[in-house]
């Protein structure tokens, strides 16, 4: 059963840490992949210079001004998709960026989407024994912990692109659902959000401590002009 809409209707800084341990489950023609969330970031709309909705509604951010429980997907850097869960009451444009998680269902499909071999094979060489073949070397460079480690990788692993924008995550018939999952009862770690130029000092990033799937922190780096 999907999460209740009322669970997502509170203030974004209260809702964001509650998403840790919840599960996003995406079903496409290729199959189903589910990810347990381990890292998120809160964005508080018109109260937050780091939010896409800071200056009010646009065609891009309209979904953020609606009721909670819908998916906001955007394209960034001309190559990546990122996904957010719209939270807070209808009309208050708050959202939680889903940054990372652990693949708990559809591992082979997630590996294939991320360019990791489905089977980790070895090459036998007489006189040497079993030695790592190309597939093993590649798997070692891209371990399962990295499949959904970062917001763009998360979207790739789940097979979510622009068509996911506006999907109701709480509908029983939705191809993308937010499920209660195992949850997380501990105290989350907090810190500044990744790569922001504005409001970079706000500790609105939440993650499960010591979880290997949490992405590394990177501050905003100004572009150099030649």
C-alpha positions as CSV (number, residue, x, y, z in Angstrom):
1,X,0.0,0.0,0.0
2,X,1.3,3.5,-0.8
3,X,2.0,6.0,1.9
4,X,-1.0,8.1,3.1
5,X,-1.2,11.6,1.7
6,X,-1.6,13.0,5.2
7,X,1.9,11.8,6.1
8,X,3.4,14.1,3.4
9,X,1.2,17.1,4.2
10,X,3.4,18.6,7.0
11,X,6.2,21.1,6.9
12,X,9.0,20.0,4.6
13,X,11.6,19.9,7.3
14,X,9.4,17.5,9.3
15,X,8.5,15.3,6.3
16,X,11.9,15.0,4.7
17,X,13.6,12.8,7.4
18,X,10.4,10.7,7.5
19,X,11.1,9.6,3.9
20,X,14.3,7.8,5.0
21,X,13.7,4.1,4.8
22,X,10.7,4.5,2.6
23,X,10.7,2.8,-0.8
24,X,10.2,4.1,-4.3
25,X,8.9,1.3,-6.6
26,X,8.9,1.9,-10.4
27,X,7.4,-0.4,-12.9
28,X,8.0,-0.1,-16.7
29,X,7.8,-2.4,-19.7
30,X,11.3,-3.6,-18.7
31,X,10.3,-4.7,-15.3
32,X,10.2,-3.4,-11.7
33,X,12.9,-1.8,-9.6
34,X,12.5,-0.7,-6.0
35,X,14.9,1.5,-3.9
36,X,15.0,2.1,-0.2
37,X,15.7,5.8,0.4
38,X,18.8,6.6,2.4
39,X,19.4,10.3,1.6
40,X,17.1,13.3,0.8
41,X,17.2,17.1,0.7
42,X,14.4,19.5,1.7
43,X,13.4,22.5,-0.4
44,X,11.0,25.1,1.1
45,X,9.6,26.9,-1.9
46,X,9.2,30.7,-1.6
47,X,11.1,30.6,1.7
48,X,14.2,29.0,0.2
49,X,16.5,30.7,-2.4
50,X,17.7,27.2,-3.3
51,X,14.3,26.1,-4.4
52,X,13.1,26.1,-8.0
53,X,9.8,27.6,-6.7
54,X,11.5,30.5,-4.8
55,X,10.2,33.1,-7.3
56,X,6.7,31.7,-7.7
57,X,5.0,29.3,-10.0
58,X,6.2,28.6,-13.6
59,X,5.3,26.0,-16.2
60,X,8.2,23.9,-14.8
61,X,7.4,24.2,-11.1
62,X,3.6,24.2,-11.2
63,X,3.4,20.7,-9.9
64,X,5.2,21.9,-6.7
65,X,2.2,24.2,-5.9
66,X,-0.3,21.3,-5.9
67,X,-1.2,18.7,-3.3
68,X,1.4,16.5,-1.7
69,X,2.4,13.1,-3.0
70,X,3.1,13.9,-6.6
71,X,6.4,13.5,-8.4
72,X,8.4,16.5,-9.6
73,X,11.0,15.5,-12.2
74,X,13.4,18.0,-13.8
75,X,16.3,17.9,-16.3
76,X,19.6,19.3,-15.2
77,X,23.0,20.0,-16.8
78,X,21.6,18.9,-20.1
79,X,22.0,15.3,-19.3
80,X,20.4,14.2,-16.0
81,X,17.0,13.8,-14.5
82,X,16.3,14.3,-10.8
83,X,13.2,13.4,-8.8
84,X,11.4,15.1,-5.9
85,X,8.4,14.3,-3.8
86,X,6.0,17.2,-3.4
87,X,5.1,17.7,0.3
88,X,3.3,20.2,2.5
89,X,-0.3,21.4,2.1
90,X,-1.8,22.3,-1.3
91,X,-0.5,25.7,-2.4
92,X,2.7,25.7,-0.4
93,X,5.4,24.7,-2.9
94,X,7.7,22.4,-0.9
95,X,9.5,19.3,-2.2
96,X,12.1,16.7,-1.1
97,X,14.8,15.8,-3.5
98,X,15.5,12.1,-3.5
99,X,19.3,11.8,-3.5
100,X,20.2,8.2,-2.9
101,X,19.1,4.7,-1.9
102,X,19.7,1.0,-1.9
103,X,18.2,-1.2,-4.7
104,X,16.1,-3.9,-2.9
105,X,14.1,-5.2,-5.9
106,X,15.0,-5.6,-9.6
107,X,18.8,-5.7,-9.0
108,X,19.6,-7.2,-12.4
109,X,17.5,-4.6,-14.2
110,X,19.1,-1.7,-12.2
111,X,22.5,-3.1,-13.0
112,X,21.7,-3.2,-16.7
113,X,20.4,0.3,-16.7
114,X,23.5,1.6,-15.0
115,X,25.8,-0.3,-17.4
116,X,26.9,-2.9,-14.8
117,X,27.1,-6.5,-15.8
118,X,24.2,-8.6,-14.6
119,X,26.4,-11.6,-14.0
120,X,29.8,-11.2,-12.4
121,X,32.0,-13.7,-14.2
122,X,35.6,-14.7,-14.0
123,X,38.0,-15.9,-16.7
124,X,39.9,-19.1,-16.1
125,X,43.5,-19.2,-17.2
126,X,45.3,-22.6,-16.9
127,X,48.4,-22.3,-14.8
128,X,47.2,-19.1,-13.2
129,X,43.8,-20.2,-12.0
130,X,40.8,-17.9,-11.8
131,X,41.7,-14.3,-12.6
132,X,39.4,-11.3,-12.9
133,X,38.0,-10.9,-16.4
134,X,36.7,-7.6,-17.9
135,X,33.3,-8.1,-16.4
136,X,34.6,-8.5,-12.8
137,X,36.9,-5.5,-13.2
138,X,34.0,-3.4,-14.4
139,X,31.7,-4.6,-11.5
140,X,34.4,-3.7,-9.0
141,X,34.6,-0.2,-10.4
142,X,30.8,0.2,-10.3
143,X,29.6,-1.8,-7.2
144,X,26.0,-2.3,-6.3
145,X,26.2,0.4,-3.6
146,X,26.6,2.9,-6.4
147,X,23.6,1.9,-8.5
148,X,21.3,4.6,-6.9
149,X,24.0,6.6,-5.1
150,X,23.2,10.2,-6.2
151,X,20.0,11.7,-7.6
152,X,20.8,11.2,-11.3
153,X,21.8,7.5,-10.7
154,X,18.6,7.0,-8.7
155,X,16.5,8.1,-11.7
156,X,18.5,5.9,-14.1
157,X,18.2,2.8,-11.8
158,X,14.4,3.3,-11.5
159,X,13.9,4.1,-15.2
160,X,12.4,7.5,-14.4
161,X,12.6,10.4,-16.9
162,X,10.5,13.4,-17.9
163,X,7.4,11.2,-18.3
164,X,7.4,10.7,-14.5
165,X,6.7,14.4,-13.8
166,X,3.3,14.8,-12.3
167,X,2.8,11.1,-11.4
168,X,0.7,10.5,-8.3
169,X,3.1,8.5,-6.1
170,X,0.2,7.5,-3.7
171,X,-2.2,6.0,-6.2
172,X,-2.6,2.2,-6.0
173,X,-2.5,2.1,-9.9
174,X,0.5,4.4,-10.4
175,X,3.5,2.9,-12.2
176,X,5.7,4.8,-9.6
177,X,4.8,4.5,-6.0
178,X,6.0,5.7,-2.6
179,X,5.7,2.8,-0.1
180,X,6.3,2.8,3.7
181,X,9.1,0.2,3.4
182,X,11.2,-0.8,6.4
183,X,11.4,2.8,7.6
184,X,14.2,4.3,9.7
185,X,13.7,4.9,13.5
186,X,17.1,6.3,14.3
187,X,18.4,9.8,14.4
188,X,19.3,11.0,10.8
189,X,22.5,12.8,10.1
190,X,22.2,16.3,8.7
191,X,24.3,18.7,6.7
192,X,24.3,21.3,4.0
193,X,22.7,20.5,0.7
194,X,24.9,19.5,-2.2
195,X,26.1,21.9,-4.9
196,X,23.9,24.9,-4.0
197,X,25.0,28.5,-4.6
198,X,22.1,30.0,-2.7
199,X,21.2,29.1,1.0
200,X,24.2,26.7,1.0
201,X,24.6,26.9,4.7
202,X,21.2,25.4,5.6
203,X,21.5,21.9,7.0
204,X,18.5,20.5,5.1
205,X,20.1,17.4,3.8
206,X,19.2,14.2,5.7
207,X,20.7,10.8,5.5
208,X,20.9,7.4,7.3
209,X,24.2,7.4,9.2
210,X,26.9,5.0,8.0
211,X,24.8,3.7,5.1
212,X,27.2,3.0,2.2
213,X,24.7,4.1,-0.5
214,X,24.7,7.8,0.7
215,X,26.4,10.1,-1.8
216,X,29.4,12.2,-1.0
217,X,29.0,15.9,-0.2
218,X,30.1,18.3,-2.8
219,X,29.8,22.1,-2.3
220,X,29.0,24.5,-5.2
221,X,32.0,25.3,-7.3
222,X,31.7,28.6,-9.3
223,X,32.4,28.3,-13.0
224,X,35.6,29.9,-14.2
225,X,35.4,32.4,-17.0
226,X,38.1,32.2,-19.6
